[in-house]
Amino acid sequence: MEKVSKKRGKIITDREELLVCQQYKDGWTLRKIATYANISQTTVMAILRRREVPLRNGKQITEEQEKQVIDLYLSGGKIKEIMSKTGVKSEQTIYRIINNTGIDKRRR
């Protein structure tokens, strides 16, 4: 009998987990795998970690970009403006940088 993983939500078979791992190894993005398998990107990551698949490095943010993000934020820059000036393409990344430095978030 095939092993099945289920904590809540969709039941994922052993075979499906192996397919997710293979697709990732073949270069598929998390989003593409999740869409194809009809599961969340979080579930894809959980499968990859459980199966001990080595993860690729995402786009790395340089220390210079982080410094720019902080400087622009502290000088009153809006998130979209900070993104365009620094080349950081994710609002979440901007907020992560701000949160990690302990800066109080401005009210919107």
Residue frames as qw, qx, qy, qz and C-alpha x, y, z in Angstrom:
[[0.000, 0.888, 0.460, 0.000, 0.00, 0.00, 0.00],
 [0.399, 0.537, -0.011, 0.743, 1.24, 3.47, -0.93],
 [0.344, -0.382, -0.446, 0.733, 2.20, 5.86, 1.88],
 [0.021, 0.777, 0.417, 0.472, -0.06, 8.91, 2.17],
 [0.284, -0.079, -0.349, 0.890, 0.75, 12.27, 3.80],
 [0.216, -0.672, -0.438, -0.557, -2.11, 14.25, 5.27],
 [0.175, -0.136, -0.561, 0.798, -2.18, 16.69, 8.15],
 [0.320, 0.619, 0.472, -0.540, -5.12, 18.67, 6.85],
 [0.371, 0.639, -0.269, -0.618, -6.45, 19.53, 3.43],
 [0.780, 0.436, -0.340, -0.292, -5.58, 17.49, 0.36],
 [0.869, -0.278, 0.399, 0.092, -4.22, 13.95, 0.69],
 [0.358, 0.767, -0.498, -0.187, -0.86, 13.63, -1.07],
 [0.999, -0.017, 0.030, 0.020, 0.37, 10.19, -2.05],
 [0.652, -0.471, 0.403, 0.435, 3.94, 9.00, -1.91],
 [0.598, 0.356, 0.509, 0.507, 3.98, 8.95, -5.73],
 [0.134, 0.927, 0.240, 0.253, 2.80, 12.57, -5.89],
 [0.444, -0.848, 0.190, 0.217, 5.49, 13.63, -3.42],
 [0.681, -0.173, 0.490, 0.516, 8.14, 11.94, -5.54],
 [0.440, 0.649, 0.437, 0.441, 6.82, 13.73, -8.62],
 [0.135, -0.989, -0.058, -0.027, 7.00, 17.09, -6.81],
 [0.585, -0.625, 0.363, 0.368, 10.63, 16.36, -5.89],
 [0.645, 0.150, 0.536, 0.524, 11.50, 15.38, -9.44],
 [0.268, 0.854, 0.332, 0.299, 9.86, 18.46, -10.93],
 [0.299, -0.938, 0.119, 0.126, 11.84, 20.65, -8.54],
 [0.645, -0.376, 0.492, 0.448, 15.08, 18.86, -9.42],
 [0.544, 0.431, 0.544, 0.472, 14.19, 19.39, -13.10],
 [0.241, 0.034, 0.074, 0.967, 14.11, 23.15, -12.51],
 [0.196, -0.683, -0.576, -0.405, 10.39, 23.81, -12.08],
 [0.068, -0.408, 0.308, -0.857, 9.53, 26.80, -9.88],
 [0.073, 0.167, 0.828, -0.530, 7.63, 26.32, -6.63],
 [0.455, 0.349, 0.158, -0.804, 4.70, 28.21, -8.13],
 [0.545, 0.290, -0.596, -0.513, 4.61, 26.01, -11.24],
 [0.260, 0.017, -0.956, 0.135, 4.77, 22.79, -9.19],
 [0.191, 0.237, 0.649, -0.697, 2.07, 24.02, -6.82],
 [0.534, 0.345, -0.089, -0.767, -0.23, 24.97, -9.68],
 [0.496, 0.237, -0.770, -0.325, 0.36, 21.68, -11.50],
 [0.296, -0.069, -0.921, 0.245, -0.20, 19.57, -8.36],
 [0.417, -0.628, -0.353, -0.554, -3.07, 21.76, -7.08],
 [0.671, -0.514, -0.383, 0.373, -1.33, 22.32, -3.74],
 [0.112, -0.993, 0.028, 0.040, 0.13, 25.38, -2.04],
 [0.481, 0.680, -0.441, 0.333, 3.72, 26.54, -2.40],
 [0.405, -0.596, 0.550, -0.422, 4.05, 25.98, 1.35],
 [0.935, -0.053, 0.305, -0.174, 3.10, 22.33, 0.86],
 [0.784, 0.554, -0.212, 0.183, 5.65, 22.01, -1.94],
 [0.099, 0.714, -0.547, 0.426, 8.35, 23.35, 0.39],
 [0.685, -0.403, 0.480, -0.373, 7.24, 21.00, 3.18],
 [0.974, 0.205, 0.087, -0.034, 7.50, 18.02, 0.82],
 [0.592, 0.658, -0.346, 0.311, 10.96, 19.08, -0.38],
 [0.182, -0.657, 0.572, -0.455, 12.20, 19.51, 3.18],
 [0.847, -0.216, 0.376, -0.306, 10.67, 16.22, 4.35],
 [0.941, 0.316, 0.068, 0.098, 12.29, 14.43, 1.41],
 [0.555, -0.621, 0.269, 0.484, 15.57, 16.25, 2.10],
 [0.627, 0.603, 0.285, 0.403, 15.80, 17.67, -1.41],
 [0.433, -0.278, -0.016, 0.857, 18.59, 20.28, -1.59],
 [0.211, 0.873, 0.394, -0.195, 16.96, 23.67, -2.13],
 [0.512, 0.486, 0.165, 0.689, 18.10, 26.13, -4.76],
 [0.238, -0.406, -0.250, 0.846, 19.12, 29.58, -3.64],
 [0.262, 0.851, 0.455, 0.000, 16.63, 32.25, -4.56],
 [0.366, 0.723, -0.021, 0.586, 17.70, 35.65, -5.75],
 [0.595, -0.376, -0.376, 0.602, 20.03, 37.05, -3.15],
 [0.031, -0.973, -0.130, -0.188, 19.74, 40.58, -1.82],
 [0.598, 0.326, -0.324, 0.657, 23.10, 42.30, -1.39],
 [0.412, -0.499, -0.432, 0.628, 24.12, 44.16, 1.75],
 [0.096, -0.064, 0.166, 0.979, 24.17, 47.34, -0.35],
 [0.316, -0.399, -0.599, -0.619, 20.54, 46.77, -1.39],
 [0.496, -0.569, -0.626, 0.196, 19.55, 46.17, 2.24],
 [0.325, -0.343, -0.196, 0.859, 21.27, 49.39, 3.29],
 [0.078, -0.131, -0.379, -0.913, 19.48, 51.28, 0.49],
 [0.406, -0.516, -0.696, -0.291, 16.12, 49.81, 1.56],
 [0.467, -0.556, -0.498, 0.474, 16.68, 50.92, 5.15],
 [0.229, -0.217, 0.020, 0.949, 17.92, 54.40, 4.18],
 [0.177, -0.248, -0.509, -0.805, 15.04, 54.99, 1.77],
 [0.449, -0.563, -0.687, -0.094, 12.47, 53.73, 4.29],
 [0.431, -0.506, -0.387, 0.639, 13.85, 55.90, 7.08],
 [0.099, -0.165, 0.145, 0.970, 13.79, 58.93, 4.79],
 [0.463, 0.386, 0.351, -0.717, 10.07, 58.38, 4.16],
 [0.247, 0.251, -0.721, -0.597, 10.20, 56.44, 0.89],
 [0.822, 0.068, 0.152, -0.545, 7.12, 54.48, -0.12],
 [0.739, -0.157, 0.652, 0.060, 7.46, 50.72, -0.57],
 [0.746, 0.581, 0.307, 0.106, 6.87, 50.81, -4.35],
 [0.217, 0.937, -0.261, 0.078, 9.42, 53.60, -4.69],
 [0.462, -0.619, 0.635, 0.009, 11.96, 51.63, -2.62],
 [0.829, 0.147, 0.534, 0.076, 11.37, 48.58, -4.82],
 [0.639, 0.746, 0.116, 0.145, 12.03, 50.49, -8.03],
 [0.044, 0.919, -0.375, 0.112, 15.12, 52.31, -6.69],
 [0.459, -0.557, 0.690, -0.060, 16.75, 49.20, -5.19],
 [0.478, 0.307, -0.745, -0.349, 15.75, 46.52, -7.69],
 [0.180, 0.023, 0.915, -0.359, 14.10, 44.44, -4.94],
 [0.320, -0.115, -0.625, -0.703, 11.05, 42.94, -6.61],
 [0.480, -0.436, -0.759, -0.057, 9.02, 41.85, -3.59],
 [0.340, -0.705, 0.055, -0.620, 7.15, 43.94, -1.03],
 [0.892, -0.435, -0.121, -0.030, 7.55, 41.05, 1.40],
 [0.772, 0.116, -0.181, 0.598, 11.32, 41.24, 1.04],
 [0.074, 0.601, -0.111, 0.788, 11.25, 44.97, 1.78],
 [0.632, -0.619, 0.007, -0.465, 9.16, 44.37, 4.91],
 [0.937, -0.199, -0.188, 0.218, 11.41, 41.47, 5.98],
 [0.544, 0.336, -0.214, 0.739, 14.48, 43.72, 5.74],
 [0.217, -0.621, 0.087, -0.748, 12.71, 46.43, 7.74],
 [0.823, -0.490, -0.090, -0.272, 11.49, 43.97, 10.39],
 [0.898, -0.024, -0.235, 0.371, 14.89, 42.28, 10.72],
 [0.383, 0.383, -0.242, 0.805, 16.54, 45.60, 11.52],
 [0.288, -0.464, -0.655, 0.523, 14.04, 46.41, 14.25],
 [0.047, -0.051, -0.117, -0.991, 12.72, 49.56, 12.60],
 [0.332, 0.425, 0.647, -0.538, 9.16, 50.43, 13.60],
 [0.242, 0.395, 0.709, 0.532, 6.79, 50.17, 10.65],
 [0.153, 0.060, 0.010, -0.986, 5.00, 53.32, 9.61],
 [0.438, 0.453, 0.669, -0.393, 1.24, 53.40, 9.63],
 [0.289, 0.266, 0.670, 0.630, -0.33, 53.35, 6.19]]
